[in-house]
């Protein structure tokens, strides 16, 4: 063992590191020289209290970057209750002003430290202290070194830095095994690859105060800079072998069933992976009864990607960018130089299997089966008479109607109700352009998918919009049976001249694109203005969107953190065109929420049709020319992907 009484290295300055890091390195030499004579109570985790000489900002700046699995941090806007993904930021040494939690796992699905959270709300502070002291004894027996801090509410965090990063599966096994020993240990941070995060020393606490180190900052920094070796990791796993086996056996009794996989028999268009496979690639979680190991699960994902029409480069990009950290974690067992060759071997195996399977005999093509009737994109009939429309004339009228929307929507406040009604109007405009008709006969469930709202909420907004003075939509015919209400886009007479004088806005009108289900409606409206008018200042965006300055500033901050927008030297904002909205939506896991909503509505439609077939005798009530948006006939570029594009996607 290294002789800690002597300085083990010569201090050298590095201009690329902060002054705080240099100062801590100098202190480490002193700590190493006196490490053998530290008080016994120090090692027992007794907090130094008021004698601490470091500030929360110093603790955060020194330790958070070293403990985090990747340089990302999530901020809480509700006093520490939640840490939403949309409020994720790049991790810096600057101390956040709100409770902040660093990401535990990296883009490759591995972690640099084990995060143990002992929660005082489970059994009280005394039980937390008893569990932590028992853990300290165990760590000492394994030869491990650890960092400890405590919360103002009596909770404790213990961090075990690792010299070699470990996979999500291995880290989860160890933490779940420790959870069988210590009652107050919260296992959930290590059970979620995408959302696992925790506050580190120095972070503000929801009850006021900060996460305080239970040791000197110099000692904690030394442990973070010289983490535990692979031998220590092996010793910890060996001692927990029985508990790890029990945790794995428990998972064998539990079936992994994503919420969006209620009806696996429904088919999906070619070119899209099933929900189950995408979720496995994102989370690293799989059904242990179906896949015996990580290797089997990763081969299933690769085969699913190849069958969906993805290229090998598509899979590599998703792994490198952190969109599929679960799949990346399955390759983390290999050395870095062997991961890409291993992926390519799996890809070749998948392609050979698929080619062999397709060549084994002719199979019926079930790539596109919808439980609903195909929508009719022709103009609807009113009272038995067909409406003859010219597509060019209709598009011109719709664009004039869009001008009227721009003139009138400033009257809507930036409340939740006002923003929702603005989005419902956009969805109607998008539907009208798709069918080249001012007449819209789609059910409220279709509009709900396009706006991210509930269908009952959509119905309320439509009633309010058609009941306004100078309404922009008019109810032409009440829906019956499976037929939806028939609406017509209307330019009020009082606004017709002003709307016709305005220049038509170029480009498409969008309903809610998937990524904004996570980022919020204000971000959608701000992004829309920047798409049409790059180089806007914050004040100009406030004026154009009719949102409050606080709302606009928060939306800009969130989107800038995800590199969707950027500010130039003149402090003007513009869209970053290289950032894919589709890939961000996939990264956020929005696809799962949309798929679940779609599946629920499909089941409700099937049940409604069955009821109608037994209780009505009118054929017209049983048939509907347009139950849904004909999205599949109007597919745009990948980055124009809207929620509506998923209307016929299968779940699972």
Phi, psi and omega in degrees: 000146181297138179282107184281353178286342182247146174300125185268357178205164177261129182290129177232138180281148178230113184296344181277355183250160184287163178296327179298318180297319179297318180296319180293323178298322178295319180292330181300321180301318179293318180298318181297324182291336184241016186296331184282350183244024178291145179302147182297323181294335178295315181289338180280358175089017178286127185290143181287347177065220187295346183283355180300134183257357181255158179264161175303322180296322178293318179296317179297310183297328183277323191254324184303313180296332182278331183270331186296145177287335174207157185283062178224145181222145179250134183259142176259130178258357181242042175061039173087006179286317180225157177231078187294150181297327183293340179263025177281142184226162169296140181278127177232174179283348180287132182287124177296154180275345178243164175309133186223139181233131180277154176288135182279321185253148179272180179296336179273006178077021178239165179234154181263353180201154173268128182254117180246120184249112178261115190263121181287344181285348182283308184217013178099166184293320182299319180292323176300312181298320179295317179295318182294319179295320177296321178296319179300318178299316180295316179298319178299318180295332178275357181079020184269156173243144186216163175245142182225142171222172182222153182261159176300337180269005177098355176288162181227144173242136175236129182244132179243093181294145184236135179291324178247123180299145181242156185286163178303316182297314181294318179295319178297317179302314183294316182292320178296325177294318177296329179296335176285342180267324189241116188296321186273003181283124176272116185273346190299326180303329180264006179257001181228109184292323184278326188240005178293120180206162181202150176289142178249171182309133180098341183295140174300148181253152184295335180265011185094156183084197186218168169286114185260134176294142175263024179202174178288153179295325179298316179294316180298320180293323177298318180293320179293324180282335178235075188289175183291141183284172178296331179295323178293317178300317178297319180295319179296317180292324179295320181289334181260016186305316181296314180293323178296318177298321179293320179296320178292322179296323178297321179292331177295335179275352183248132180267132179279108183231099178301151183296339184266011185250038183292327185230080185293349182282341180292139185268169180224157179297150177298146178099006179224131179289158176292158180298321182298315182293320178296320180293322176298318180294329181277318189259340184076007180262140181208165181283112182293340177284339181260323180241122187285337185207173175300324182297318179295319181294318182292324178294324177295320179295314180299317179296319178296322179294317180294319180294331180280356178095007177288156175264163178301322179295329177296318180292317179299318181295318179296325178288317183291324184274357178086010177288326179239066180293333178297313177295319179299324181294332180290340178260357184291346179291336179277154170297155186307319184287346183258354186289314180295315175302322179295319177298318181293324176296316179296322179296315179298320178298319180295316180296317178298318180297315182293319178296320178294319182293320180288331181276357185281351179160160179287135179236150178291135181280107179250028186292339186219090176235121180248138179286353179249160178290154180291133180289146177267120183272002178284156178304141183289165178260140179240118178053042174082358181249131180283145178259123179266121182230150175261123184305318181296316179297320181296316179298323178295317179296320181295321179293323175295320177299323177297323175298320179296322177298317180298323181287324188268332188290348175295341178284341178281135179285173177269026173287171180299320180294313181298317180294322180296319180293324175298322180287325176298319177298320178296320180295324177294320178295319178296317179297320180296318178296322183295323181263359180054043181208143177284347181268131186233124180230068178241145180291163181295335179291323176297316179292328177298319178296319183288339183249350182077014180258170173279150185295329177292325176294320178299316179302319178295319180293322179295319178297320180292320182293319181282346179266001181286162167290136183054060183290151177269347176227145180234134176279117182269319183210135179288142180289149176222143178059236178271357180279134178277169175299143178261117180249155175232132175289130187232133172262111182303145182302321182293340183251355189299314182297314181295321180292323180287331180283335179291145175289137178296135178283130180288160175086181183276158168259131186249139161284199184283115175285149192309318185300332184278355167296328179272319186275341175103158181297319178303319179297324179297317181290322178294316180297321179301315180295321180290330175297318183278331184222083179296156176080038180264144173278168179299319180297321179292322178295319178302316181293317184287325183269345184060030175258159178290158181296323178296316180297316180295317181298318179294319179295318179296319180297316180296313183291325178295325180295334179258015176059030175277330178224162179213156180248134182271188184295338178271008180065028176261142184264144176214160179283139173273104188290340182280350179272123184274121177294326180295315181291326176295319178298320177295320179297321180285346183077021180296330182305323182296316181295320180293316180298321178295318178296317179299315182296320179297318180291323179297318178296318179297322178294318180298316179296322179294319178296320178297319179296316180298319182297336181263342190238354178234156182242357183271122183298322183297334179280342180270342183249141179228127180287344183201083180284335190215163173299138175278060188298323187294344179270354184228050184283130179261190177298160183308318183283355174265010182304121180248164177303326182294335179298344184263011190299333181244023178280137176279159176250114180087000000 
